[in-house]
């Protein structure tokens, strides 16, 4: 059995590795940012918060005990590369990646991770921030800007864009 994973027959839900009632437990589980704890020894999730469960599209209980490489990435090689970098450097900061939820939806994310010791065992603490909404908003903005630019450049009449405050010609 994976450390930190409690069999379903023993309790109604896996407890994870963090000690309930501690500050770290509360910060970890109450965070709106996806967080997970992965065993450095075998690469399996030993704890996960609800935010990462929602991002991945799995109930938290289904994440615990599963390999990091088996969920969330379209190709296991991406997750394997992340684990190898972490094992060599013990830290990974703000790496852009895509996460694929259980339903197949793609999320544009940034992942950060660090090696830490919990219960005298090395674990990777990962943080995944989902920027999908910002990415989609950026694409819509670029689309509108491109349409405006096309319109502006195709009008046969002279047009000026003037700054209201300074009265300088902007375009």
N, C-alpha and C positions, 0 to 999 in steps of 0.2 A: 504494500500500500504506500502511496506517495506521502511524504511527511506533510503534515498540516491538513491532510484531507481526511475527513471522518466519513466512514461508510454510511450510506443512507439508512441502513438498518439501525445504526447507533443513535441517530438524531434526525430531526426533520430537515436539516440543511447543513452543508459543510460549514465549519467555523472559520477556516482560514488559519493563518499562522500568527496573526497579531492578537495580543492579549486584550480581550474586551475590557473597557473601562479606562484604558490608558489614553493619553493625549494622542499618541501616534495612531491608535485605532480610530479615534474620533476624527482626526484630520483626514486620514486615509479614506474612511468610509463616508464621510460627509462631503468630500470634495466634489465639485461639479465637473472637474477634469478627470478623464479616465486614468486610473492608476492600477497597476498590477505588481505583484511580487512573484518573481520567477526564481526557482531553485537554480543556482549556478551549477550544481552538480549534474542535473539531468534536464534542465530547460523546461520544466513543467510549471504551470501556474500553481502557486500555493496560496495565493490570496488575490482577490480582485474586488474592486468597488463596483457599485451599481452603475456608475457613469461609463466605465469601460465595458460592462456587460451590455448596456444599452447600445453603445457604439458598435460592438461586435454582433449584436442581435441575438445573444444567448442569455438564458437565465444564469445568474452568477454561479449557481450550484453546478451547472454544466461546464463551466470554464475551469473550475478548480480540479487539479489533477491531470489536465490535458496539456500536451506539449505546446509551447509558445508558437512553434512552427506549424501547428495544425489548424489554427484559426486566425482569421483577420488578414492574412496576406494571400494574394492571388497565387503566388508562387512560394513554396516553402523555402526556396533558396534565399529569398529576401530576408525572411526571419532568421534563417541559419546564419546569413552574413552578419546580421545585427548581433546575434549571440556571440559569434567569433570575435567581432570588434570589441564587444564588451569584455570578453574573457581576456583579451590582450591589453586593452586600455583602461578597463574598470570604469569607464565613463563614456557617455555618448550624449552630445548636446545638439538639440534643435535640428534633427535630421528630417527633411521633408520625405514623406512616404504616402502611399495610398493604402487605405484599409478597406477590405471588402467585407461588408456585413453578411450575416447568414442569408439574408434575402437577396444578396447579389448587388446591393447598392454600394457605390464607391464613395469613400470619404477622403478628402484631402487633409492630411494630418501632419503634425510635427511630433516626432518622438524624441524624448530625452530619457536617459537611463543612467544609473550609477550602481556600482557594486557596494553592497552594505552587508553587515553581519547582523543577523537576527537569530536569536537562540543559539549562538555560537556557530552558526552555519552561514556560508556566503550565499547571498541572494541578490538578484538584480531588481532594483526598484525602478519601474518604468512609469513614465507620464506620457500620455498621448492627448494632444490638443487637437480638436476637430475644427478645421478652418473651412469646411465645405460651404457654409453659407456665405462667408466672406469671399471665397473663390468664385462662387456663382454670381454674387453681386458685382464683383470685379469684371467678370465676363459680360454681364448685362451692360455695365457702364461703358466698357470698351466698344460693344456693339452700337450703343447709342452715339458715342463719340465718332465712330467710323461712319455711321449714317449721316450725322451732322456734317462731318468733313466732306463727304461725297456730295451732299446737297450744296454746301457752301462753295465748293470748288466747281460745281457744274452750272451754277446760275450765271447766265451771260451778262448780267448787269453788275456794275461795281457795288460791292458790299463792304461795309466796315463794321468791325466789332470794337466798341469803345468802352473803356473802363469808366463806370459811372462816377467814381470818386475822383480820379485823376484826369479824366478826359483824354487819356492816352489811347492811341490806336493799338489794340491788342492783336487784331488780325485784319 
